[in-house]
Amino acid sequence: MNLQILLKNISKKIIKLTRSLSIFHRLLIGFSLVIIIFSIGIISFVYDVVEDKMYQTNINYVFQNVEVVSRLILKELHGFQALAEDFTDEEKTIDLLEDIGDLATAGLFENGGKTQYEENKAELNHRLYDTFSNRYILNAQIVTDYDQFVQMSKEGDVKGGQLKDLEAFLQSDLYKQVKGLPFQSRFHNTIKENSVFVNNRNANISIGNYLMLISPITSGNGEWLGALVLNIDASFLTGSVDIKKQFNQDLYIVDQNGIIAPLSSNYFFYYYPDKVWEQIYDSEEGLTKLALSAGERIAISENLNLKDWKIVSILNVNDLMEEAHKIRNITLILTSVALMLSVGISFFVTSTIYNPLRKLVQSMKAFGEYTLVPNYHDPYPDEIGSVGQQFMVMVGQINEEVRKKIEIGMLHQKEKIKRQEAEFKALQMQINPHFIYNTLDIIRWKVMNLEKGNGELSQTIGGFAQLFRYNLSLQEGHVKVIREIEHIQQYVRILSLLHERKIALQIQYEHKEIEDIIIPKFIFQPIIENAIVHGKVHQVEGAEICIGLSTRQNALYIEFSNNGKPISEERIVYIQNKLRYVVKEQGSIGLVNIHERIQLTFGEDYGMQVSSDSDGKICVVLVLPIIDKV
């Protein structure tokens, strides 16, 4: 209550302050405020929409960019895998390793075994040298449980490297893991590994900054022979794909431990803490917002489908929205200029309203105070000028206006009386049908007593009474399908009695739920009546009317057919034209009325369709929307 009083007092003060100003100043302030508030509101709304749209568009673009990069990188990595697997699957490689393994287990110095061992080893070294010539492959060698084989040509030239400590590698978890899964070549993140492999030409130089690909080698019966080890220079990832860099995004291949390799030529990751990668891997949507000391960042990631590796793009939010901010600044400048122009235009327009209005007010005051014929003239035909001209004839029209108001009041009173009489007559019209229905009900009970049960005559009277009651429910414009079906069943029973011939009514539902769909009332009876009047179905032996109800394309289809007499093609075309152009004729408006009711209620997508089958029998289809409640 206190708040209501406070608001009321504030409202009075504002009104008092406003009314203390002249109309000129009120109009000027009002115009200016409306223009400013409207402009700021529209611009803010539009900018928010544009900003959100640009943000989403840019994010989608980066997602697509990351997805493309992921496919290209995966293609490169699969290329190395294919090269390794082709080598390990070659029959010559397997045969050499089997022979070497047999010689190693049989003893190197027995029966010339050492010489044969060295020859097989040399041939395997030559194959490694010739096969793996890609400049990004830093080292290619085969590791077995008893030896390692390196890249060496027939001329004795060496490249690549070898394990610094074979025994340590054989005991490592990595080697044991590969040996435990001898049917799958796998990449391993060894980017930070150092001093495991040394250069074949200079044992003092270690091989580093590489990804390790290990491809197991097995015999035909699955026996473990060894593993092919490729050390691939991680620098091949940077620049190996044509990346269109926008928004200053940094692209990386990462795993849960951090960056494996950068994909951008100029990149920054020195300020990314370990928790960043945890947040990225915890995100299920591929988009992570990062709050870093260097500012807000967005990380967009895509699974590489290779172990737990991901392609990650990290970009600055300000870079992402740079174009949107430019648009905002330009919009603010243009809006400021437009507002200044609007205030000037408001001043001019206000003057053209205030000055003639002030002149008119002065004339009105003069008319009320000391003259009946004020001196007023405005040559301009605008609204204020028109008001002034009408003011000059107002005095002579006062009595006429009063007389008209009195006459209008009397007409209103007469109309009220007529409405009351019409309501009374409508009430009488409702009472009389109810009286008839009640009388029919009494007759039915009398006949049932005479028939000593519910005989054919009493059933007919009861059915007619139900038809009559259904027709009395005028307040119902729509009913469930089941009620319209029950009504038409009673109607067909009475027609059978009237024409002394059994007319079968077949009802077919696509599914039971159709019974509860809401449809307009009284749309079945005219179609059944049409089958009797024009189809002469009652004159046919085994007379039958079929109604099929089905749903498709979010609509209810009700199909009527009968085995009555054929209808000529000209008659069908005539009915179709009446429905198309909604032609109403005396005594033949049933079908057209149904069609028009449906279209007026639900739109032109619905209505009635009329066609004929190959035997010339008419087929009527009603198309209605699916409505489950009124």
Residue, then its C-alpha position, 0 to 999 in steps of 0.5 A: m500500500n505504501l509503495q502504491i501511494l509512493l508511485k502515485n505521488i511520483s506520478k503526480k509530480i511528473i505530471k505537474l512538472t510536465r504540465s508546467l512546460s509549454i506544449f512546444h517543449r513537451l513535444l520537443i522533449g517527447f520526440s527527442l526521447v522517443i527517437i533516442i530510446f527507440s534508436i538505442g533499443i533497436i541498435s542494441f537489439v540488432y547488435d546483440v543479434v548480429e554479434d551472436k550470429m557472427y560469434q556462432t558463425n565464426i565458431n562454426y567456421v573454426f569447427q570446420n577448419v579443425e575438422v578439415v585439419s583433423r582429416l588431413i593430419l589423420k591421412e598423413l599419419h595413416g600414410f606412415q602406418a600403411l607404409a609400416e604395415d606394408f613392410t611388416d606384412e611382406e613375405k620376405t621380411i617375415d621369412l628373414l626374421e624367421d630364419i634369423g630367429d631360428l639361427a639365434t635360438a639354435g646358436l650362432f656358431e654352430n655349422g656356419g650359423k653365424t655367417q648365415y645370421e650376418e648375411n640375413k641381418a645385412e639383407l634386412n638392414h638393406r631392405l630397411y635402408d631402401t624402403f624408408s627413404n621419407r625425409y621425415i623418418l628419422n629412424a627405421q629399425i626392427v627390434t627383436d628379443y635378441d637383436q636390433f636391425v638398422q638402415m644400412s645400404k649394400e655399400g655400407d652407407v648408414k642412416g637413421g639410428q639405433l637404440k642406445d640400450l637395447e636391453a632397457f628398451l626390451q624391458s620397457d612398458l612400451y615394448k611389453q605393451v606392443k608385444g602384448l597386442p601383436f596385431q595393431s600398429r600404434f603411434h606413441n607420444t615420444i615428443k619429449e623423449n631423448s637419449v633413447f635412440v642415437n644417430n647411426r653415424n655419430a653415437n654421441i648425437s641423440i635423436g629427439n623431437y619425434l613421434m614413435l610408430i611401432s608396428p608388430i611383426t608376426s609369423g603366419n601362425g601369429e608367432w611374435l617375431g619382433a617390431l618395426v620402429l619408426n621415429i617420425d620427425a614431429s616437424f612434418l606436422t607443422g606445414s604438412v597441411d595447407i591451413k587457412k589461419q584466421f582469428n590468430q588461432d593456434l593449432y596443436i595436436v595434443d593428448q591429456n599430457g599436453i602438446i604433442a606438436p604445433l600445427s601453426s608456424n607461429y604459435f604460443f603455448y608457454y602460458y597454457p597451464d596443465k589444467v587447460w588440457e584437463q578442461i579440454y578433455d573434460s569437455e564433451e561438446g568440443l568447445t571449452k572457454l578458458a580463463l587465462s592470465a593472458g585473457e579469455r580464450i576459446a578452445i575448439s577440439e576434434n578427436l583424431n581417432l588415434k589413441d586419445w589424441k586431439i586437434v585443438s584450436i585455441l583462439n582469443v575471444n577478442d580476435l574472434m569478435e574483431e569484425a563485430h566490434k568494428i561494426r559496433n563502433i561504426t554503428l555508434i558513430l552513425t547513430s550519434v550523427a543520426l540522433m543529432l540530426s533527429v533532434g534538429i528535425s524534431f525541433f522544426v516539426t514541433s514548431t510546425i505543430y505548436n504555433p498553429l495550435r497555439k493560435l487555435v487555442q487563443s481563438m477558442k478562449a476568445f469564443g468562450e469568453y467574449t465573442l461568438v464569432p472568433n477571428y480565426h483563419d488558417p490557410y494550410p489544409d493540414e489536421i490543425g487547419s482542418v480542426g480550425q475550420q471545423f471550429m468555425v462552424m461548430v457553434g451552429q452545429i451544437n443543437e443539431e448534434v444534441r438532437k442526433k444524440i437523442e435520436i441515437g439514444m432512442l434507436h439504441q433503446k429500440e434495438k435493445i427491445k428487439r434483441q430481447e424479443a429475438e432472445f425470447k423467440a430463440l428460447q421458444m425455438q429451443i423449447n419446442p424441439h426439446f418437447i418433441y424429443n421428450t415426446l418421442d422418448i415417451i412413445r418409444w417406451k410405450v412401444m417397448n411395452l407393447e412389443k414386450g422388449n426393444g423391438e425393431l419399431s422401438q429401436t427405430i424410434g430410439g434411433f430417430a430420437q438420438l438423431f434429433r438430440y444430436n441435432l439439438s446440441l447446437q452449442e457443439g461445433h466440433v465433436k470426436v470422430i466416434r460421436e459422428i460415426e455413432h450418429i451416422q450409424q443411427y442415420v443409416r439404420i433409419l434409411s434402411l427402414l425407410h427404403e425397406r432394404k438393408i444398407a450395410l455400413q462398414i467402418q475401417y480405422e487405421h488405428k483406434e486412436i482416430e476415434d478421439i480426433i476432433i472434427p466439425k459436426f454434421i459433415f458425414q450425413p450430407i455425404i451419406e445422403n448424397a450416396i442415396v440420392h445420386g448413387k442410388v445405393h439403396q436400390v442395389e442388392g447388397a447395398e454397402i457404404c464404406i468409410g475408411l479413416s487413416t492418418r498421414q502427413n499430419a492430417l486425417y483422411i476420411e474416405f467414403s465409397n459405396n457400391g451404388k450406381p455409377i456416376s458420369e464423368e461429366r457429373i464428377v467434373y461438375i462437382q469438382n468445379k463446384l468445390r474448386y470455385v465454391v459454387k452454391e446452388q439451390g437444393s445442391i449445397g451439401l457437399v459444397n457447404i462441407h468443403e467451405r466449412i472445413q476451409l473456413t475453419f482450417g485453411e485451404d490446405y484442407g477440404m473435400q476431394v471428389s473422384s471416381d474409380s474405374d467402375g465410375k463409382i464416386c469416391v469422396v475424401l475429407v482431409l482434416p487436421i489432427i486435433d485432439k481437443v477443442 
